[in-house]
Amino acid sequence: MALHEYRSDAAIAASKAETVQTGSPTYWVCLALLFATVALAARIASLW
């Protein structure tokens, strides 16, 4: 029974995580880090 409660708690947490607004600073920081990672990967690939 504890596993069922854990799953429902995880489902609630996942549904809350999906409601991240694009105006939040965390969203933009993560987006900037993703962009920087892709740019760095492209630069490293161009050196090879």
Backbone as numpy.savetxt, mean C-alpha at the origin, in Angstrom:
# Nx Ny Nz CAx CAy CAz Cx Cy Cz
-13.70 -21.69 16.94 -14.52 -20.49 16.94 -13.66 -19.22 16.94
-12.49 -19.30 17.55 -11.61 -18.13 17.60 -11.12 -17.76 16.19
-10.92 -18.77 15.35 -10.47 -18.50 13.99 -11.52 -17.73 13.21
-12.77 -18.06 13.42 -13.85 -17.34 12.75 -13.89 -15.88 13.19
-13.70 -15.64 14.48 -13.68 -14.25 14.97 -12.49 -13.50 14.39
-11.35 -14.17 14.28 -10.16 -13.54 13.72 -10.40 -13.15 12.27
-11.03 -14.01 11.53 -11.31 -13.70 10.13 -12.23 -12.50 10.00
-13.24 -12.42 10.84 -14.15 -11.29 10.73 -13.44 -9.99 11.13
-12.55 -10.06 12.12 -11.78 -8.88 12.49 -10.86 -8.46 11.34
-10.27 -9.44 10.68 -9.40 -9.13 9.55 -10.20 -8.54 8.40
-11.40 -9.04 8.19 -12.25 -8.51 7.13 -12.65 -7.07 7.43
-12.93 -6.78 8.68 -13.28 -5.41 9.08 -12.08 -4.49 8.85
-10.90 -4.94 9.25 -9.70 -4.13 9.07 -9.41 -3.90 7.59
-9.62 -4.91 6.76 -9.39 -4.77 5.33 -10.36 -3.79 4.71
-11.61 -3.83 5.15 -12.60 -2.91 4.58 -12.30 -1.48 5.00
-11.77 -1.30 6.21 -11.39 0.04 6.65 -10.18 0.53 5.87
-9.26 -0.38 5.55 -8.05 0.00 4.82 -8.38 0.41 3.39
-9.46 -0.12 2.84 -9.84 0.22 1.47 -10.41 1.62 1.36
-10.77 2.21 2.48 -11.39 3.53 2.45 -10.37 4.65 2.58
-9.11 4.38 2.21 -8.08 5.41 2.26 -8.40 6.46 1.21
-8.40 7.69 1.63 -8.74 8.78 0.72 -7.48 9.26 0.01
-7.65 9.69 -1.23 -6.49 10.13 -2.00 -5.95 11.47 -1.51
-6.66 12.15 -0.65 -6.18 13.42 -0.12 -5.29 13.25 1.09
-5.14 12.03 1.59 -4.34 11.83 2.80 -2.86 11.90 2.47
-2.06 12.47 3.36 -0.61 12.58 3.11 0.06 11.22 2.95
-0.42 10.22 3.66 0.17 8.89 3.56 0.07 8.35 2.14
-1.04 8.60 1.50 -1.23 8.15 0.11 -0.18 8.76 -0.80
0.05 10.06 -0.66 0.99 10.74 -1.54 2.42 10.33 -1.25
2.76 10.08 0.02 4.10 9.63 0.37 4.36 8.25 -0.24
3.40 7.36 -0.12 3.56 6.03 -0.69 3.66 6.09 -2.21
2.87 6.95 -2.82 2.92 7.11 -4.27 4.27 7.66 -4.71
4.81 8.62 -3.96 6.12 9.18 -4.29 7.22 8.13 -4.13
7.14 7.31 -3.08 8.13 6.25 -2.89 8.05 5.21 -4.01
6.85 4.89 -4.43 6.68 3.95 -5.54 7.28 4.52 -6.82
7.02 5.77 -7.09 7.56 6.42 -8.28 9.09 6.47 -8.23
9.65 6.79 -7.05 11.11 6.85 -6.91 11.73 5.47 -7.11
11.06 4.44 -6.63 11.57 3.08 -6.80 11.58 2.69 -8.27
10.52 3.01 -8.98 10.45 2.70 -10.40 11.51 3.48 -11.17
11.70 4.75 -10.83 12.71 5.56 -11.51 14.11 5.02 -11.25
14.38 4.61 -10.02 15.68 4.04 -9.70 15.91 2.73 -10.42
14.89 1.91 -10.49 15.01 0.63 -11.20 15.28 0.86 -12.68
14.62 1.85 -13.26 14.85 2.17 -14.68 16.28 2.68 -14.90
16.76 3.45 -13.97 18.12 3.99 -14.11 19.16 2.87 -13.99
18.93 1.95 -13.04 19.86 0.84 -12.88 19.82 -0.07 -14.12
18.61 -0.28 -14.66 18.48 -1.12 -15.85 19.17 -0.50 -17.05
19.16 0.83 -17.11 19.79 1.49 -18.26 21.31 1.41 -18.18
21.85 1.25 -16.98 23.30 1.12 -16.82 23.79 -0.26 -17.26
22.94 -1.26 -17.19 23.32 -2.61 -17.60 23.21 -2.69 -19.07
